[in-house]
Amino acid sequence: MMPLLHVHALSVQSLARPILHNLSFALEPGKILAVTGESGSGKSTLALSLMGLLPPDFQAQGSIRLENMELSTLSEPDWCKIRGKRLAMVFQEPMTALNPTRRIGAQIGDTFRLHTTLSHREIGAQTRILLEQVGLSKAGVNERAYPHQLSGGQRQRVLLAMALACQPALLIADEFTTALDARTQAAIMALVTRRCETHGMAVLMISHDLGLVRRHADHVLVMKDGTCVEQGPTASVFGAPRHPYTQALLAMSLHGTARIPLTPLPVFTAPS
């Protein structure tokens, strides 16, 4: 199967400080790729690169192809045409990603207004369907609620509803289950998995939660200091990790630490 997303030799630097180094990978339709590693390893920079949202002082080199479209050369007007439609992102921080002055239904509806020709009534109906799919209707949350009336986990589900609105080919999820309890996390992952199976949506999932990665990802990419140290099918990487850094991550998981700690792991150097 041809990759939906193909990243080749991607490098990013800021003020001459390298952040990503020669990163290459591919992601097929309907598959989930988990990107994991310590904080500061470059995972979120990778996500922003794929969305064309790097800060102005960041410079990127390399190729990012979505289907037959080269993303690295797109102008901002062209990016605006595909963000939210062909690719969408759930950001890590739900407390600041929503406009506090607007009702959540209006914010979800913006995606439909920008990328579809649906009527006002149809947008309202689709918004309510999305709120039900992400489990907010059962929690008594409707489209007239404001973000400040919601918990962090509920806001995260609003962001997921916004991302799924136009059935994107690629969903980028940056720690999108962090604020959710175990039951809601399972329900959200079931929804995402169904979208992969029924619509062929691909997911690039950034996560510190190795248990979540093991259960849901088809492939995993392990990052350290902006470099991919290991990648492959999840079963292979978890079953027989080759790099000492990956081995250290999984050893901590086996000892009861399911999430990667914020404190740095031991430094490993490649043999000469």
CORPEVEN-V122742 format. One line per field, one symbol per residue. phi: phi as a letter, one per 30 degrees, with the letter a starting at -180 (. if undefined). psi: psi as a letter, one per 30 degrees, with the letter a starting at -180 (. if undefined). burial: # if it has 9 or more other ideal C-beta (glycine too) atoms within 8 Angstrom, else .. A space follows every 50 residues. Layout:
BEGIN
phi: ???
psi: ???
burial: ???
END
This chain:
BEGIN
phi: .dddcbcbhdbbbbhicdccbhdbabbdeicccccbkdeidjdddedddd cibdeedcccbjcbcchccdddcdddededdcdicdbbbcddcddcdcdd cbdddddddeddddcbcddeddddddddddddddiddddiccdcdceddc deddddddddddddechddbccbchdcddcddddeddddddddddddcci dcbcccaddddddddbddbbbccbhibdcaaleedddddbdcdeddeded ddddcjcdcddddddedccddd
psi: kkkekjkkhkkklkhgjkekjhkkllklkglkkkklllkgfgeeeeeeef fhgklegkkklakjkjcgkjffgkleeeefffkfdeklkjlejffffkjf fkleeeeefeeeeeflgkleeeeeeeeeeeeeeggeefggklffkleffl leeeeeeeeeeeefegilekkkjjhfgegkleeeeeeeeeeeeeeeeffg kkkjjkkfjfeeeeefkelkkkkkhgkjfklakeeeeeeikekeeeeeee eeefgfjfkklfkklkkkkkk.
burial: ...####.######....##.##.#.###.########..########## ##.#...#.#.#####..#.#..#....#..#########...#...#.. ..###########........###.###.########...###.###..# .###############.##########.##...##.###.###.##.... #######.##.###.##.######.######..#..##..#.#.###### .##......#....#.......
END
